[in-house]
C-alpha cells in the first residue's frame, strides 16, 4: 500500500511520516530522492545546467542549491521547467522502492502538483496555520518569511489540497493531538488492508 503524505511547506509532513514509521510503515522521502537524482555527473544535473545555466553548478559538479532556489522559486515557469526535469526520475524511484508488500508512506510536498497522487492508494494532507509554517520554516531551513511565501505561491492552495485528500491531519495543535490522528488513520488503513 502506498500512502501519499503532503501539505504546505513546513506543515509537519516529516513529523507525521515519522509517526507512521513508528507504527510500522516504511517512509520514502521525495526530497531525499530529488537530492539522489541530482548527484554530480548525473543526467538530471546536466539537464538543469543546460536549461538554467552552468552558473548554478559548483566546481565539484554539485548544484548551488541556495542560489538556484532563490532564482527558480520566484518564477512559476522556471518551477514548472524544473519539475518536468526532476519528477519523472523521482516517480521512478518511488515506484521501485514501494513495490513490496509493506505499507509505504511517501512524503512529498508536491503530491498533487506532480500527479503522484494518482499512483498512491491513499492521500493525506497535513495542515497547520500559515503563521506556524512560516515560523517553523524560518527555524528549520534558515530562510526568510518572504522566501517561504514564494514557495507557498507555487503550491496548490491548502484548501484545494484538502478537497483532494482522503484524510486530513491537523498539525496545528500538540504533538499528542497529531499522533492520535495518525494512529486513528493507521488503524483504518491496517483494517482495510486485512479486509
C-alpha positions in Angstrom: 0.0 0.0 0.0 1.3 3.5 -0.9 0.2 6.4 1.2 1.0 9.9 -0.2 1.6 12.5 2.6 1.6 16.2 1.6 0.8 19.6 3.0 2.1 23.1 2.5 5.7 24.0 3.2 6.8 23.2 6.9 3.3 21.9 7.8 4.8 18.9 9.6 4.8 16.2 6.8 8.1 14.8 8.2 6.7 14.6 11.7 3.6 12.8 10.5 5.7 10.4 8.4 7.9 9.6 11.4 4.8 8.8 13.4 3.6 6.4 10.7 7.1 4.9 10.6 6.9 4.2 14.4 3.7 2.3 13.6 5.5 0.1 11.0 5.4 2.0 7.7 8.4 2.5 5.5 9.0 6.1 4.7 10.1 7.3 1.2 11.0 11.0 1.2 10.9 12.6 -2.3 13.1 15.5 -1.2 15.9 12.9 -0.5 15.2 11.2 -3.8 15.5 14.6 -5.5 18.9 15.0 -4.0 19.8 11.5 -5.1 18.9 12.1 -8.7 20.8 15.4 -8.6 24.1 13.9 -7.8 27.1 15.4 -9.6 27.6 13.9 -13.1 24.1 12.6 -13.3 21.7 13.2 -16.2 19.3 15.4 -14.2 22.0 17.9 -13.1 23.3 18.0 -16.7 19.9 18.9 -17.9 19.5 21.5 -15.2 22.8 23.1 -16.3 21.6 23.1 -19.9 18.1 24.6 -19.1 19.1 27.1 -16.4 22.8 27.8 -16.9 26.1 26.4 -15.7 26.4 29.3 -13.2 24.3 27.2 -10.8 26.8 24.3 -10.8 29.7 24.3 -8.3 33.2 23.3 -9.4 32.8 19.9 -7.9 29.7 19.4 -10.2 27.1 19.8 -7.4 24.1 22.2 -7.5 24.4 25.6 -5.8 21.1 24.9 -4.1 20.6 28.2 -2.3 21.4 30.4 -5.3 19.4 28.1 -7.6 16.3 28.1 -5.3 16.4 31.8 -4.8 16.1 32.4 -8.6 13.9 29.5 -9.6 11.2 29.8 -6.9 10.5 33.4 -8.0 9.2 32.3 -11.4 6.3 29.8 -12.0 7.6 28.9 -15.5 11.0 28.1 -14.1 9.5 25.9 -11.3 7.4 24.1 -14.0 10.5 23.5 -16.1 12.5 22.2 -13.1 9.6 19.9 -12.1 9.4 18.5 -15.7 13.1 17.6 -15.4 13.0 16.1 -11.9 9.6 14.5 -11.4 9.9 11.5 -13.8 13.1 10.4 -12.1 11.7 10.8 -8.6 8.5 8.9 -9.5 10.5 6.0 -11.0 12.4 5.7 -7.7 9.2 5.9 -5.6 7.6 3.1 -7.6 10.7 0.9 -7.4 11.1 1.4 -3.7 7.5 0.9 -2.8 6.9 -2.3 -4.8 7.0 -4.7 -1.9 4.1 -5.9 0.3 4.6 -3.4 3.1 2.9 -0.1 3.8 4.9 2.8 2.2 4.4 6.4 3.3 5.6 8.7 0.5 6.5 12.1 1.9 6.1 14.6 -1.0 5.5 18.3 -0.9 4.1 18.3 -4.5 1.9 15.2 -4.3 -1.0 16.7 -6.3 1.0 19.2 -8.4 3.3 16.4 -9.7 0.4 13.9 -10.4 2.0 11.4 -7.9 -1.4 11.2 -6.1 -2.7 9.0 -8.9 0.0 6.4 -8.1 -1.0 6.3 -4.4 -3.7 4.1 -2.7 -4.4 6.8 -0.2 -3.6 10.6 0.0 -3.2 12.5 3.3 -2.8 16.3 3.7 -1.1 17.7 6.8 -2.4 21.1 7.8 -1.0 23.9 10.0 -1.7 27.6 10.3 0.2 29.9 8.0 1.9 31.7 10.8 3.1 28.4 12.2 4.5 27.1 8.9 6.4 30.4 8.4 7.9 30.3 11.9 8.8 26.6 11.5 10.3 27.2 8.1 12.5 30.1 9.3 13.8 28.0 12.2 14.2 24.7 10.3 15.7 26.0 7.0 17.1 29.3 8.0 15.3 31.1 5.2 13.2 34.3 5.3 9.5 34.6 5.6 9.4 36.1 2.1 11.2 33.0 0.6 8.7 30.7 2.3 5.7 32.8 1.0 7.3 32.5 -2.6 7.4 28.7 -2.2 3.8 28.6 -0.9 2.8 30.6 -4.0 4.0 27.8 -6.3 2.0 25.1 -4.4 -1.7 24.3 -4.8 -3.5 26.3 -2.0 -4.1 24.3 1.2 -7.9 24.4 0.8 -7.6 22.8 -2.7 -5.3 20.1 -1.3 -7.8 19.3 1.4 -10.5 18.7 -1.2 -8.3 16.2 -3.0 -7.3 14.3 0.2 -8.6 11.0 1.5 -7.6 12.1 5.0 -6.6 15.4 6.7 -4.3 15.6 9.7 -4.4 18.9 11.7 -0.9 19.6 12.9 -1.6 23.0 14.4 -2.0 21.6 18.0 0.0 19.5 20.3 2.2 16.5 19.2 -0.2 14.2 21.1 -3.2 15.6 19.1 -1.3 14.9 15.8 -0.3 11.4 17.0 -3.8 10.5 17.9 -5.0 11.3 14.3 -2.1 9.3 12.8 -3.0 6.3 15.0 -6.7 6.5 14.0 -5.8 6.6 10.3 -3.3 3.8 10.7 -6.0 1.6 12.3 -8.4 2.2 9.4 -5.8 1.5 6.8 -4.5 -1.6 8.5 -8.0 -2.9 8.7 -8.7 -2.1 5.0 -5.5 -4.0 4.1 -6.6 -7.1 6.0 -10.1 -7.0 4.8 
